[in-house]
Amino acid sequence: MASLSQMEIGSSLVKYPSIELHKSFLGLKKTLVYSPTSEKISLETYEYTPDKSSKIEQILKADNSTLQQVVEKTGEIEKAATSNLRLELAVSEKQSFAAVQLFRFVDFQYQPVTEIRYYEGDTAKLIAKAFM
């Protein structure tokens, strides 16, 4: 599990209206909570080979009405041990909320490939199923 400070999407998550940042132990430990359901949010990073980029982008660019068909069509996307393509995923405990963004490592830093996408309800469950 990644820490909030290590993730590129961390600052955007804290600003999302349905997310609360809880600090404990003298402010050193930070926990994100999805406020409508009070679920803790876990942060994950996954690496993929560059040839998987188009499949991931198809999922992230799909609108909510076609997301299920795109996820089913794409199938499982194999993760890599190390690569220059990184997906950052924030998902709540019961998968009621998900946020995801794809990055590519270029010129010694991660550059966004897609915009950050936020999902709630059933679409969040689909995103969790696609990437976890």
QUIDAMO-V744665 format. One record per residue. N is the residue number from 1. RES is the residue in one small letter. PSI is psi in whole degrees, -180 to 180 (* if undefined). Layout:
((N RES PSI) (N RES PSI))
//
This chain:
((1 m 133) (2 a 160) (3 s 158) (4 l -40) (5 s -20) (6 q -9) (7 m 139) (8 e -33) (9 i 0) (10 g -47) (11 s -33) (12 s -38) (13 l -43) (14 v -29) (15 k -12) (16 y 134) (17 p -31) (18 s 8) (19 i 134) (20 e 142) (21 l 117) (22 h 129) (23 k 143) (24 s 173) (25 f 66) (26 l 27) (27 g 4) (28 l -32) (29 k 127) (30 k 133) (31 t 133) (32 l 138) (33 v 134) (34 y 106) (35 s -36) (36 p -31) (37 t -2) (38 s 30) (39 e 139) (40 k 149) (41 i 129) (42 s 147) (43 l 129) (44 e 150) (45 t 137) (46 y 144) (47 e 144) (48 y 153) (49 t 153) (50 p -28) (51 d -12) (52 k -6) (53 s -45) (54 s -38) (55 k -44) (56 i -44) (57 e -36) (58 q -43) (59 i -46) (60 l -21) (61 k -5) (62 a 143) (63 d 167) (64 n -30) (65 s -27) (66 t 3) (67 l -44) (68 q -44) (69 q -40) (70 v -43) (71 v -44) (72 e -40) (73 k -41) (74 t -38) (75 g -164) (76 e 135) (77 i 117) (78 e 131) (79 k 158) (80 a 157) (81 a -48) (82 t 146) (83 s 178) (84 n 6) (85 l 117) (86 r 134) (87 l 128) (88 e 129) (89 l 131) (90 a 125) (91 v 139) (92 s 165) (93 e -45) (94 k 15) (95 q 37) (96 s -18) (97 f 142) (98 a 144) (99 a 139) (100 v 146) (101 q 145) (102 l 137) (103 f 154) (104 r 136) (105 f 112) (106 v 136) (107 d 45) (108 f 23) (109 q 159) (110 y 126) (111 q 136) (112 p 136) (113 v -37) (114 t 164) (115 e 157) (116 i 134) (117 r 137) (118 y 137) (119 y 143) (120 e 153) (121 g -139) (122 d -33) (123 t -32) (124 a -39) (125 k -40) (126 l -42) (127 i -44) (128 a -43) (129 k -39) (130 a -35) (131 f -14) (132 m *))
//
